[in-house]
Amino acid sequence: MIPRDVDNGIEEAVYSYWGGNIVAGDDGRYHLFVCRWPEGSKKSEERQGHSLWWSSTVVHAVSDDPLGPYRVLEEIGPGHNPEIYRRKDGSYII
């Protein structure tokens, strides 16, 4: 096995990321709506990994390449397994 490419997708050492999908925007960029949660617990700096998924937050991230890397633009709010769809009228729904 070769080492994984940390510039592929979205990645930060302090968060775990899960789910979501990518849409191509009219701005020529790729938009990812995905959930994340902190790797460390509030009680310690110990890495908790997937066990803190229940505290996940949905974020909006963008990239110039569909493979990434993606950069978080904004935090949307609490949630898990987000999906984004473009409606027939051109608006989006998460």
C-alpha positions in Angstrom: 0.0 0.0 0.0 1.2 3.5 -0.8 0.8 6.5 1.6 -2.5 8.3 1.1 -2.5 11.8 -0.5 -3.4 14.3 2.3 -4.1 16.9 -0.4 -7.0 14.8 -1.8 -10.4 15.7 -0.5 -10.7 17.5 2.9 -8.5 16.9 5.9 -7.4 18.6 9.1 -5.6 17.0 12.0 -8.1 18.5 14.6 -11.3 17.1 12.8 -12.7 13.9 11.5 -14.8 14.4 8.3 -17.7 12.2 7.1 -20.3 12.0 4.3 -21.4 14.7 2.1 -21.2 15.2 -1.7 -19.7 17.6 -4.2 -21.6 19.9 -6.6 -20.1 22.0 -9.4 -21.0 25.6 -8.8 -21.8 28.3 -11.4 -18.7 30.0 -10.0 -16.4 27.3 -11.6 -15.6 25.9 -8.2 -16.5 22.7 -6.5 -18.6 22.9 -3.3 -18.6 20.2 -0.6 -21.1 20.0 2.2 -19.7 17.6 4.8 -19.9 17.0 8.5 -17.0 17.2 10.9 -16.4 16.7 14.6 -13.4 17.3 16.9 -10.8 14.6 17.2 -10.1 15.5 20.8 -12.5 15.4 23.6 -13.3 18.5 25.6 -12.0 16.9 28.8 -8.6 16.1 27.3 -6.3 16.4 24.3 -6.7 12.6 23.8 -7.8 11.8 20.3 -11.3 10.3 20.3 -11.8 9.7 16.6 -15.2 8.4 15.5 -16.6 8.3 19.0 -17.5 12.0 18.9 -19.6 11.8 15.7 -22.7 12.7 17.6 -21.4 16.3 18.0 -20.8 16.7 14.3 -21.4 20.0 12.5 -22.1 20.6 8.8 -19.6 22.7 6.9 -19.3 24.2 3.4 -15.9 23.8 1.8 -14.7 24.7 -1.7 -12.0 23.7 -4.1 -10.9 24.5 -7.7 -10.4 20.8 -8.4 -13.1 18.1 -7.8 -10.5 16.0 -6.0 -9.4 18.8 -3.6 -7.9 19.9 -1.5 -11.1 21.5 0.0 -11.0 24.5 2.3 -13.8 25.2 4.8 -15.6 28.5 4.1 -18.3 28.4 6.7 -20.0 26.3 9.4 -23.7 25.6 8.6 -24.8 24.1 11.9 -25.3 20.8 13.7 -26.0 17.8 11.6 -24.7 14.5 10.2 -24.5 12.9 6.8 -25.4 16.0 4.8 -26.3 15.9 1.1 -26.7 18.8 -1.3 -28.9 18.8 -4.4 -29.6 21.4 -7.1 -33.3 22.0 -7.7 -34.9 22.6 -11.1 -35.1 26.3 -10.4 -31.3 26.4 -9.9 -31.5 26.8 -6.1 -29.8 24.3 -3.7 -31.1 22.3 -0.8 -29.1 20.6 1.9 
